[in-house]
Structures are given as C-alpha cells and as structure tokens.
C-alpha cells in the first residue's frame, strides 16, 4: 500500500522523467557517435574535447541571466521550446551528413547553440522536478533520475556502437529524433503547477540575476558545497577528455571505450538502486563527502596504472558506484535548502559557479594529453620509470595524466572535508 501511494504521489514526476530520460538516451547516443566520429577524423584529444567546451561555454556564461528568465517564464513552454530548438540542431547535423559536408566546426557551432538552450532549460527542469515531487519523496526522485541516467550510461555505448557499426551515423540521429518526438508529446500533455512570483514582482532581469548570487553569498554552506563540486568537476572533465585518448588508440579501441563506459553504466545502475532504498541518513553531508572521496581516490589511479580491460572496468565500477547515492543526498540538501521561488535564480547561479570548471577541464585535459604528456612519454627510453608505469605508444601519455588527476582529486576531497560551512549546512538542512 505504501508503495502504491508513493507511485501515485510521484506519477507526474515519473511521467516527465521516463519520457525525458528516453529522449536523453537518443541525445547521448548521438553525442557518443559524434565523439567517435570526430576522433576518427582528427585523432586529437583536444579537438574532441572542444565539442564539450563549445556546449558548456555559453551554458556557463549565460546561466545567471537565464535563471532570472526561468523564474518568470512558464516552465512547460520553456522546456518545449528548448527541446524543439535542440532537435532542430540535430536535424541540421543530419542534413550536413547527407550532403557529405559535415565538418568539425559545424559540430562546434551547433553544440554552442545547444549549450545556449541548456542555460534556460536546465534550471527550468530542476524547478519542474521540485514542483512535481512531494517534499518527502525528494531522495526517491533523485534516485529515479540517477537510475535513468545510469540506464542511459549503460545503454548508450552499446546501442550507439551497434547502430553506428551496422547502420551508420545517420541511423543514430534518426533514433535521437524519434525519442525527442515521444518526449515532446508527453511533456505537452503534462500539467505543471505554477511557481509563486511574489519575490520577483517588479524586478528587472539583472536585479533578479543578482538575487541568486546574493542569496548564495548569505548561505555560505550551499556556496561552499557548490565550490567543492566545481573543483570535482574540473578533475572529472579532464578525466572525460583523456579517457578516449587512453583507449581509442589501442587495438579494438572503440570496443574498449564502449566496454568501460558500459561498466560505468552498470555501476551507476546498481548505485541508483542502493540510493532508492537507502534510509534517511544521520548526515547527508557526510555521505556526499565520503562518496566523492571513494570515487576520487580509486578510479583515476586504476586507469593510470592499469594495462588491461578488467582493471579499467574495475576502476570505472569503484569510481562510479557511489555517485548516485551522492547525487540523491545532494539533491535533498539543495531542494530543502533553497526556497522554491528562488530556485531558478539560485540554480542558474550555481550552474555558472559549479560548471565553469567543465570547459576549463576539457581544454586542459585535451591540451595536456596532446601537447605535454604524450610527447613526454614518447621521448622516454624503453626502460624508464614512466614507461614502466604507464606503458609506451599513443595512450601512455593519457595514462600519466590520470595519475596526476588521482592526486588532484584526492587533495580536493581532503581539503573540502575540513570546511566548517559545509558541515554546518548538514545540520541546518537535517533539522
């Protein structure tokens, strides 16, 4: 009976999440296929990393202003318009592909436009989840989102590689457009309650944008937690930039990358199931800090020193299995700690502060692999310590970078674990 009541309470949220998750699978498959395509075209970690940089740069630069608009605009219309524009970008990729005119710079431009749409779409989606979910089910809602993300992470490399191999890039894009159509129809039929606008009344957009930053300035616990995650994102984005460069140059590189990404998906799937069943903890902040420490002190080390697929997969599993539990507790802390009428503006400010390190990390990761670590390893003699640790040939430089990332991630977690404002935040949101 309790389960049935929970499902009834969460039906609007589940409807939105399932259909949007299906659409996200199509988008992720397209992005994965385009990363493989771009690396095959150029053979450069930096060129491939720039795809993500172009997506995140407008997202980071414009998020604070976009949050003010998000708090004013109707959430459903905002999501529908943004989804439609993103689909049109995908159609443009398909047209260029059919004309045999697709080039890397086209993808950069289209990713930048998609990133601009995400500046408005993401805070609108975050607020929508709050509006559709009863407060007592915030942790379960986050676990469901993590579960769907995990399923996508699990299926994306498998399906994208299979469809790309058997039917080509255009078939991947067609699947993406089909999933968009299903999600669009479902969202159009969903009723989303409005947000009270009292606090925003009479303010211009710039004043509202400043409200988000001002609120964070007064709530140091949330702010310091965001800065902690920004530092983690720097390491994680360098990881993402370096992973294709570690695996793709090797024999059966596409298969290796697909298997490691699948292992990540399996780990997050299991972690999501654990998060959905995990009882309310005594300290959500402790779980956030401990799970990030587990991830940062294991995966990068195994990727750096591992020389076989089982070791790389073990690193992926250990590194990602606790992340859904972290996300679930982080979601509760953020949703309970930020007033709903302020969430669009505060989350938009958060997006700028927490995610600005992602394009920086991708640029650093790609540049360090191409211009520092690969040349450095190539210049080593056969019996040197570095070649004994990280191997020889293309990909060994990326392995050396993963060792550096292990140190950076470990130090980041240890430093922020001592932040008293973050620990005080745990006491405030758990009262």
C-alpha positions in Angstrom: 0.0 0.0 0.0 2.8 2.4 0.9 4.5 1.7 -2.5 1.3 2.3 -4.4 0.7 5.6 -2.6 4.3 6.7 -3.4 3.8 5.8 -7.0 0.6 7.8 -7.2 2.2 10.8 -5.5 5.1 10.7 -7.9 3.2 9.9 -11.1 3.6 13.3 -12.8 7.3 13.3 -11.9 7.7 9.7 -13.2 5.9 10.6 -16.4 8.2 13.5 -17.1 11.4 11.7 -16.0 10.7 8.5 -18.0 9.9 10.3 -21.3 12.7 12.9 -20.9 15.1 10.1 -20.0 14.2 8.2 -23.2 14.9 11.4 -25.2 18.2 11.8 -23.3 19.2 8.3 -24.4 18.8 9.4 -28.0 20.8 12.6 -27.5 23.5 10.7 -25.6 23.8 8.2 -28.4 24.3 11.0 -30.9 26.9 12.7 -28.8 28.8 9.5 -28.3 28.7 8.7 -32.0 29.9 12.2 -32.9 32.8 11.9 -30.4 33.9 8.7 -32.0 33.5 10.3 -35.5 35.5 13.4 -34.6 38.3 11.4 -33.0 38.5 9.2 -36.2 38.6 12.4 -38.3 41.3 14.2 -36.4 43.0 11.7 -33.9 43.2 14.5 -31.3 42.0 14.6 -27.7 41.9 18.4 -27.8 39.7 18.5 -31.0 37.3 16.0 -29.4 37.3 17.8 -26.1 36.3 21.1 -27.8 32.9 19.6 -28.6 32.1 19.7 -24.9 33.8 23.0 -24.4 31.5 24.6 -27.0 28.5 23.1 -25.3 29.4 24.3 -21.8 30.9 27.8 -22.6 27.5 29.5 -23.3 25.9 27.5 -20.6 28.4 28.8 -18.0 28.5 32.4 -19.3 24.7 33.0 -19.6 23.3 30.8 -16.8 22.9 33.6 -14.3 20.8 35.7 -16.6 18.9 32.7 -17.8 17.8 31.8 -14.3 16.0 35.1 -13.9 14.1 34.4 -17.1 13.4 30.9 -15.9 11.7 32.1 -12.7 9.5 34.4 -14.8 8.6 32.1 -17.7 6.1 29.2 -17.8 8.1 26.1 -17.2 6.4 23.8 -19.7 6.6 26.2 -22.5 10.3 26.9 -21.8 11.1 23.1 -21.8 9.1 22.6 -25.1 10.8 25.5 -26.9 14.3 24.4 -25.8 13.7 20.8 -26.7 12.5 21.8 -30.2 15.5 24.0 -30.8 17.8 21.2 -29.7 16.0 18.8 -32.1 16.5 21.3 -35.0 20.3 21.3 -34.3 20.2 17.5 -34.6 18.3 17.8 -37.9 21.0 20.2 -39.1 23.7 17.6 -38.4 21.7 15.0 -40.4 21.3 17.4 -43.3 25.0 18.1 -43.4 25.8 14.5 -43.1 23.6 13.6 -46.0 25.2 16.3 -48.1 28.6 14.9 -47.2 29.5 18.3 -45.9 29.7 17.7 -42.1 32.9 19.2 -40.6 34.2 19.6 -37.0 33.5 23.3 -36.9 29.8 22.6 -37.7 29.6 20.5 -34.6 31.3 23.2 -32.6 28.7 25.8 -33.7 25.7 23.5 -33.1 27.0 22.4 -29.7 27.3 26.1 -28.8 23.7 26.7 -29.7 22.6 23.6 -27.8 24.6 24.9 -24.8 22.7 28.2 -25.0 19.4 26.4 -24.9 20.5 24.4 -21.9 21.2 27.6 -20.0 17.4 28.1 -19.9 16.3 24.5 -20.0 18.3 23.1 -17.1 17.1 25.5 -14.3 13.5 25.1 -15.7 13.8 21.4 -15.5 15.2 21.5 -11.9 12.4 23.7 -10.7 9.9 21.5 -12.5 11.1 18.4 -10.6 10.6 20.3 -7.3 7.1 21.4 -8.4 6.1 17.8 -9.4 7.6 16.0 -6.4 6.3 16.0 -2.8 9.0 17.0 -0.4 9.1 13.7 1.4 10.0 12.0 -1.9 12.9 14.2 -2.9 15.5 11.5 -2.2 13.5 8.9 -4.2 13.1 11.4 -7.1 16.8 11.9 -7.2 17.4 8.2 -7.1 15.0 7.7 -10.0 16.9 10.3 -12.0 20.2 8.7 -11.2 18.7 5.3 -12.2 17.6 6.6 -15.6 21.0 8.3 -16.1 22.6 5.0 -15.2 20.5 3.1 -17.7 21.4 5.7 -20.3 25.1 5.4 -19.4 24.8 1.6 -19.7 22.9 1.5 -23.0 24.5 4.5 -24.8 27.9 3.0 -25.7 26.3 -0.4 -26.5 23.5 0.9 -28.7 25.5 3.7 -30.2 28.4 1.4 -31.2 26.0 -1.2 -32.6 23.9 1.2 -34.6 27.0 3.2 -35.7 28.6 0.0 -36.9 25.6 -1.6 -38.5 23.7 1.4 -39.9 25.9 4.4 -39.7 25.8 7.8 -38.0 22.5 8.9 -39.8 20.7 6.0 -38.1 21.8 7.1 -34.7 20.5 10.6 -35.4 17.1 9.2 -36.6 16.7 7.3 -33.3 17.5 10.6 -31.5 14.8 12.4 -33.3 12.3 9.6 -32.6 12.9 9.8 -28.9 12.6 13.6 -29.0 9.1 13.3 -30.6 7.9 10.9 -27.9 9.2 13.1 -25.1 7.7 16.3 -26.7 4.2 14.8 -26.9 4.3 13.6 -23.3 5.5 16.9 -22.0 2.9 18.8 -24.0 0.2 16.8 -22.2 1.6 17.1 -18.7 0.2 19.7 -16.2 2.9 21.6 -14.4 1.8 23.8 -11.4 2.9 27.5 -11.5 5.5 29.0 -9.2 4.6 31.9 -6.9 6.1 35.1 -8.2 5.8 37.4 -5.2 9.6 37.7 -4.7 10.2 38.5 -8.3 7.5 41.1 -8.7 8.6 44.5 -10.0 12.2 43.4 -10.5 14.1 43.6 -13.8 16.2 40.7 -15.1 19.5 42.0 -13.8 18.2 42.5 -10.3 16.7 39.0 -10.3 20.0 37.6 -11.5 21.9 39.4 -8.7 19.4 37.9 -6.3 20.7 34.4 -7.0 24.3 35.4 -6.3 23.3 37.5 -3.3 21.4 34.5 -1.8 24.4 32.3 -2.2 26.6 34.9 -0.6 24.4 34.8 2.5 24.2 31.0 2.6 27.8 30.0 2.8 27.2 26.3 3.3 25.4 25.9 -0.1 28.0 28.2 -1.7 31.0 26.2 -0.4 29.3 22.9 -1.4 29.0 24.3 -4.9 32.6 25.3 -5.0 33.6 21.8 -3.8 31.6 20.3 -6.7 33.2 22.8 -9.1 36.6 21.5 -8.1 35.5 17.9 -8.5 34.1 18.9 -12.0 37.5 20.2 -13.0 39.0 16.8 -12.3 36.1 14.9 -13.8 36.1 16.9 -17.1 39.8 16.3 -17.5 39.1 12.6 -17.0 36.4 12.7 -19.7 38.7 14.5 -22.1 41.5 12.0 -21.5 39.5 8.7 -21.5 39.0 8.5 -25.3 42.7 9.3 -25.8 43.6 6.5 -23.3 41.5 3.8 -25.0 40.8 4.6 -28.7 44.4 4.4 -29.9 44.7 0.8 -28.7 43.6 -2.3 -30.7 39.8 -2.5 -30.8 39.8 0.9 -29.2 36.1 1.6 -29.9 35.2 -1.7 -28.2 37.4 -0.9 -25.2 35.8 2.6 -24.8 32.3 1.1 -25.1 33.0 -1.6 -22.5 34.5 0.8 -20.0 31.5 3.2 -20.4 29.2 0.2 -20.0 30.9 -0.7 -16.8 30.3 2.8 -15.6 26.7 2.5 -16.5 26.3 -0.8 -14.6 28.0 0.7 -11.6 25.7 3.7 -11.6 22.6 1.5 -12.1 23.5 -0.5 -9.0 24.3 2.6 -7.1 20.9 4.1 -8.1 19.1 1.0 -6.7 21.0 1.4 -3.5 20.2 5.1 -3.3 16.5 4.4 -3.8 16.4 2.0 -0.8 18.8 3.9 1.4 17.1 5.2 4.6 17.4 8.8 5.7 21.0 9.2 6.9 22.1 11.0 10.0 24.3 13.3 7.9 23.7 13.8 4.2 26.9 16.0 4.1 29.0 13.1 5.4 27.6 10.8 2.6 28.4 13.5 0.0 32.0 13.9 1.2 32.7 10.2 1.7 31.3 9.0 -1.7 33.3 11.7 -3.5 36.4 10.6 -1.6 35.9 7.0 -2.6 35.5 8.0 -6.3 38.5 10.3 -6.4 40.9 8.0 -4.7 40.3 4.9 -6.7 39.3 5.2 -10.4 42.0 7.6 -11.7 44.7 5.5 -10.1 43.5 2.3 -11.7 43.1 3.9 -15.1 46.7 5.3 -14.8 48.4 2.1 -13.8 46.0 -0.5 -15.4 47.1 -2.2 -18.6 44.1 -4.4 -19.2 40.4 -4.1 -19.7 39.4 -5.8 -16.4 41.5 -3.3 -14.4 40.0 -0.3 -16.3 36.5 -1.7 -15.7 37.1 -2.3 -12.0 38.2 1.4 -11.8 35.0 2.5 -13.5 32.8 0.4 -11.2 34.5 1.5 -7.9 34.7 5.1 -9.1 31.0 5.5 -10.1 29.0 3.1 -8.0 28.6 5.6 -5.1 27.9 8.6 -7.2 24.1 8.1 -7.4 24.0 8.0 -3.6 25.9 11.2 -3.5 23.6 12.8 -6.0 20.5 11.7 -4.1 21.7 13.3 -0.9 23.0 16.4 -2.7 19.6 16.9 -4.3 17.8 16.7 -1.0 20.2 19.3 0.6 19.8 21.7 -2.3 16.0 21.3 -2.7 15.3 21.7 1.0 17.9 24.4 1.5 16.8 26.7 -1.4 13.3 28.3 -1.4 11.3 27.2 -4.4 10.6 30.8 -5.5 14.3 31.3 -5.7 15.4 28.0 -7.2 15.6 29.2 -10.8 17.9 32.1 -10.0 20.0 30.2 -7.4 20.4 27.1 -9.6 21.3 29.3 -12.5 24.0 31.0 -10.4 25.0 27.5 -9.2 25.3 26.4 -12.9 27.8 29.2 -13.6 29.9 28.6 -10.4 29.7 24.8 -10.4 30.1 24.1 -14.1 32.5 26.8 -15.3 35.4 24.3 -14.5 34.0 21.8 -17.0 35.0 23.6 -20.2 38.3 24.6 -18.5 38.9 20.9 -17.6 38.1 19.7 -21.1 40.5 22.2 -22.6 43.2 21.4 -20.0 42.7 17.6 -20.4 42.9 17.7 -24.2 45.8 20.1 -24.3 47.8 18.2 -21.6 47.3 14.9 -23.4 48.2 16.2 -26.9 51.0 18.7 -26.0 52.5 17.6 -22.7 52.0 14.0 -21.6 52.0 12.2 -25.0 55.2 13.9 -26.2 56.8 13.4 -22.7 56.1 9.7 -22.8 57.2 9.4 -26.4 60.6 10.8 -25.5 61.2 8.3 -22.7 63.5 5.3 -23.2 62.2 1.8 -23.0 63.4 1.1 -19.5 62.5 4.4 -17.9 60.3 4.6 -14.8 57.5 6.4 -16.7 57.2 3.8 -19.4 57.3 1.0 -16.8 54.4 2.7 -15.0 52.3 3.9 -18.0 53.4 1.9 -21.0 54.5 3.0 -24.4 52.9 4.2 -27.6 49.9 6.5 -28.0 47.7 6.4 -25.0 50.5 6.2 -22.5 50.5 10.0 -22.0 46.8 9.9 -21.1 47.6 7.2 -18.5 50.2 9.6 -17.0 47.6 12.3 -16.8 45.3 10.0 -14.9 47.9 9.7 -12.2 48.0 13.5 -11.9 44.2 13.6 -11.7 44.3 11.0 -8.9 46.5 13.3 -6.8 44.3 16.4 -7.6 41.1 14.6 -6.8 42.4 13.2 -3.5 43.7 16.6 -2.3 40.4 18.3 -3.3 38.3 16.0 -1.2 40.6 16.2 1.8 40.7 20.0 1.7 36.9 20.5 1.5 36.2 17.8 4.1 37.6 20.4 6.6 35.2 23.2 5.5 33.0 24.0 8.6 30.4 25.8 6.5 29.6 22.6 4.6 29.3 20.7 7.8 27.0 23.4 9.3 24.9 23.1 6.2 24.3 19.5 7.0 22.9 20.4 10.5 20.6 23.2 9.0 19.0 21.0 6.3 18.6 18.0 8.5 16.7 19.8 11.3 
